[in-house]
Amino acid sequence: MEHHYYFLVEILSAFGLGHWAHENAHVLYSWIVMAILIIGAVLLARGIKMIPTKGQNLLELIVGGLENFMVDFTGPEGRAFFPFIATIFLYILCSNLIGLIPGFISPTANLNTTLSIAICTFIMTHIIGIKFHGTKYIKHFLGPSLALAPLMFIIEVIGHFARVMSLSIRLFGNIFGKEKIIGILFGLAGLYLAPLPILFLGILVSFIQALVFTLLSIVYFAGAMEEAH
């Protein structure tokens, strides 16, 4: 069976791990993304100064803007969950962008990756709901009328599980399509100017899809924090 050429996969193949590497390329590159984020966070934390540099100002602008964006939806209480939101945004963004480098693959171009992130968001949503409302959180699933509560419960449960499907498939489909189009163009035109417009479009798609996933997660969190109607 023919495989795409990925640097890490080829390196592991030289050590006799080729089959596993081909089957789990998204896991390998997910580890790379995590390493980039962890090392980057450590280096940036060491470089923080009382008088900020231009790079620190830019970073604070991005982080502060994302935090304020979340607080606009959730209120001040939402700051407690900002680390989770910031983490999935940065992870998805880096995962999307790394696939634009020849020889690399976006971990988010695999449904297993996007599904795992969506499940984390799903679990976090209900943790927030229980944290804010306790056992009364069940009212979110029962609707406004007691007579319709059994039907509304089934509908709400299906709707909440559908969120997982929506989040995972939307992100996977867009990034998988981006990977395939760029791969085809590079195969046809090589490393020349023809694929460049698609690369710029890939950067835009990578950012938009990370933002959409994050925005929907914030909306779900805000809904869990609200009182049931």
C-alpha positions, 0 to 999 in steps of 0.5 A: 500500500502506498503511503504519503511521505512524512519525515517522522514516519520515515525516521521511525521506519528506519528503526523497524516501526514503519507499520505503527508509524504509518497507522498513527502518524496523527499521534506522532505529529500531535506529540510534536505539536504538544512539544512545541506548545510546552517548550514555547510556553516555558521559553515565553514564561522565562522571557516575561519582564516588567517592562514588556518587549514587543514580542511580550506585548503581542502575546499579551494582546492575543491572550488578553483579546481571547480572554476578553472575548470569552468573558463577553459570553460567559461573564467574569465567572468564565475566567476560571475556564479560560486556561482550557479554552486557550489550550484547545485554541492554541493546540488546534491552531498549531495542529492545523498549521503544521500540516502546511509544512511539506513532510508534516501532517495536521493531527486535526486531519484525523477524526480520532484527534478532533473527536477526542477534543470534542469529547473533552469539550463535552465533558467540560461543559457538563462539569461546568453545569454541575459546578454552577447548579449542582443537581439542579443542572438536570433542569437544563434537560427537562424543558419549561413544562413538566408534562413535556419533560420526558420528551424534552430530556430525550431531545436534549440528550440527543442534542448534546451528543450531536454537539460532539459529532458537529464539533469533530466532523466540522474540524476534521472535514475542513482540515482533511480537505485542506491537506488533500488539496495541498498534497495534490497541488504539490504533487502536480506542481512541485515546490513552485509558485502554483501551490502558494495561493492554496497555502495562504488559503490554508493559513486562513482556514486553519485560523478560522477553524480553530476560532470556530471550534473555540467559539462554539465551546465558549457558547456551550460553556455559557449555556451550561452556566445559565439558569434553566428556563 
